[in-house]
Amino acid sequence: MTLFADSQQKASNPSTFQAGVPTQNLLDGYTSAAQAATDLLVASGCYYGDVNGVDTTVQQTTASVGANLFAGVVLRTNSNAMPFSQSLQGFSAKIPAGFSNAEFLTRGSVPVYIALANETGDVPLLGSAVYCMLDGTFQTQTVAEVAPVGGTLTNFRVRQVPTGWTTGAIVVITNTQNVGA
């Protein structure tokens, strides 16, 4: 039986890194929650939609750089614990539009998928800047180099790159400690 992330249950980490599951204990204020204006993919970036309405909303995409502020990284967590036995079966990585308590990370360390590494050698480097693209995917670039077209610079930096990394694979990003954030 597949479990769905619309309840955003907290996942046990059956693997070394599970996308969207923080790798450090989160303090108060490290996450926020808002209503999902669009479907949100876990471990992707999200942008603020309407911040002046009755409910603050976040969305997966933005029309152009600067049109919406980067909100954070969509998480696969909440207060409801998911037993390890259930997390092995897997569950949806999509939080549906309309969900009223979509949680996203504003500060911390979390594994995400990097769609493209723009560094020399096409592999993310420790400390590289992380850009959220218009579609919510992430790209990396060495700090002070040319920014990827259509990307918003985040305050996250690359913290850990697994050996044998390939395009589209997981990288741990962070905006805590001494990583230039």
C-alpha positions in Angstrom: 0.0 0.0 0.0 1.4 3.4 -1.0 1.0 6.2 1.5 0.5 9.7 0.2 2.3 12.8 1.3 -0.8 15.0 1.5 -0.7 14.3 5.2 3.1 15.0 5.2 4.0 12.3 7.6 7.5 12.4 9.0 9.5 9.7 7.2 12.1 7.5 8.8 15.3 7.6 6.8 15.7 4.0 5.5 18.5 5.2 3.2 21.6 7.4 3.7 19.8 10.4 2.3 16.1 10.7 1.6 15.0 13.7 -0.4 13.0 16.2 1.6 13.9 14.7 5.0 16.1 17.1 7.0 19.5 15.8 8.1 19.7 17.8 11.3 17.4 18.5 14.2 15.2 21.5 13.3 14.7 24.3 15.8 11.6 26.5 16.1 11.4 28.8 13.2 13.4 26.6 10.8 10.2 25.6 9.0 7.1 27.4 8.0 3.7 26.2 6.6 1.4 27.7 4.1 -1.5 26.6 1.8 -0.3 24.9 -1.4 -1.5 27.0 -4.3 -0.2 24.4 -6.8 1.0 20.8 -6.4 4.3 20.8 -4.6 7.0 18.2 -5.1 8.9 17.1 -1.9 12.5 18.3 -1.9 11.8 21.0 -4.5 11.9 24.7 -4.1 8.7 26.7 -3.6 7.8 30.4 -4.0 5.5 32.6 -2.0 2.2 33.2 -3.9 -0.2 35.4 -2.1 1.2 36.7 1.2 -1.5 39.3 1.8 -4.6 37.1 1.6 -6.3 35.3 4.4 -3.9 32.4 4.0 -0.3 32.7 2.9 0.2 30.4 -0.1 3.2 28.8 -1.7 3.6 27.5 -5.2 5.9 25.2 -7.1 6.7 27.7 -9.9 7.1 31.4 -10.6 6.5 33.3 -13.8 9.9 35.0 -13.8 12.9 35.7 -11.7 11.8 38.2 -9.0 8.1 37.7 -9.6 7.7 35.7 -6.4 10.1 35.4 -3.4 11.8 32.1 -2.8 10.1 30.5 0.2 12.1 27.4 0.9 12.4 23.6 0.3 9.3 21.5 0.5 9.6 19.0 3.3 8.3 15.5 3.8 7.7 16.1 7.5 5.1 17.1 10.0 4.1 16.1 13.5 2.6 12.7 12.4 5.3 10.0 12.6 5.4 7.4 9.9 6.6 4.0 11.1 9.8 2.7 9.5 7.9 -0.3 8.2 5.6 2.0 6.2 8.3 4.3 4.9 10.0 1.3 3.3 6.9 0.9 1.1 7.3 4.4 -0.2 4.7 7.1 -0.6 3.8 10.0 -3.0 6.3 12.8 -3.3 3.6 15.2 -4.2 1.6 17.4 -1.9 -1.6 18.4 -3.7 -2.8 21.9 -4.4 -5.2 23.1 -1.7 -3.4 21.3 1.2 -3.6 23.9 4.0 -0.4 23.1 6.0 2.3 22.5 3.4 5.6 22.6 5.3 8.8 24.0 3.9 12.3 24.4 5.3 13.6 28.0 5.6 16.7 27.1 7.6 18.6 23.8 8.0 20.1 21.0 6.0 18.2 18.8 3.6 18.9 16.4 0.7 17.5 17.7 -2.6 17.8 16.7 -6.3 20.1 18.9 -8.3 18.9 19.1 -11.9 22.1 20.6 -13.2 25.6 21.4 -11.8 27.1 24.4 -13.6 30.5 24.1 -12.1 33.6 23.0 -14.0 33.4 19.2 -14.3 29.6 19.3 -14.0 29.6 18.1 -10.4 28.5 20.3 -7.5 31.3 21.6 -5.3 31.2 22.1 -1.5 30.1 25.6 -0.8 28.6 26.2 -4.3 25.6 28.5 -4.5 22.2 26.9 -4.9 19.7 28.4 -7.4 16.0 27.6 -7.5 14.8 27.6 -11.1 11.4 28.9 -12.3 10.0 25.4 -12.1 11.1 24.7 -8.6 14.1 22.5 -9.5 17.6 23.3 -8.2 20.9 24.0 -9.9 24.3 24.8 -8.5 27.1 27.2 -9.5 30.4 28.2 -7.9 29.9 31.4 -5.8 30.6 34.6 -7.8 30.4 32.8 -11.2 27.7 33.5 -13.8 24.2 32.7 -12.5 22.1 30.1 -14.3 19.5 31.8 -16.6 16.1 31.7 -15.0 17.2 31.0 -11.5 16.8 32.7 -8.1 19.8 32.7 -5.8 18.9 31.1 -2.5 20.7 31.3 0.8 21.5 27.6 0.6 24.9 26.2 -0.2 26.1 22.7 -1.1 27.1 20.8 2.0 27.7 17.2 0.9 28.0 15.6 -2.5 27.7 11.7 -2.5 30.5 9.9 -4.3 29.7 9.2 -7.9 27.1 12.0 -8.2 25.4 12.3 -11.5 23.0 14.9 -12.9 19.6 14.8 -11.2 20.9 13.0 -8.1 20.7 14.0 -4.4 23.0 16.6 -2.8 22.7 17.8 0.8 22.3 21.6 0.9 22.4 23.8 4.0 22.1 27.4 5.1 23.4 26.9 8.7 26.9 27.0 10.1 29.9 28.3 8.2 28.9 27.7 4.6 28.7 31.3 3.4 25.0 31.7 3.9 
